[in-house]
């Protein structure tokens, strides 16, 4: 069986400055998936820290009203 390394996918030379610049113009920039996840978790955590007490208070009031029986 022949190896598939002859497809030209393995680069032995570093890209030139012009090739890097062209890639950036085309929008092919390296992006981290972990960065998006981290930002989402941070924003969500800050939102819960700010809104958490109000949410808990509202839920307690709803439960009080639901479980209070008036004859």
HELIX and SHEET records of a PDB file:
HELIX    1   1 UNK A    4  UNK A    7  5                                   4    
HELIX    2   2 UNK A   17  UNK A   25  1                                   9    
HELIX    3   3 UNK A   33  UNK A   67  1                                  35    
END                                                                             
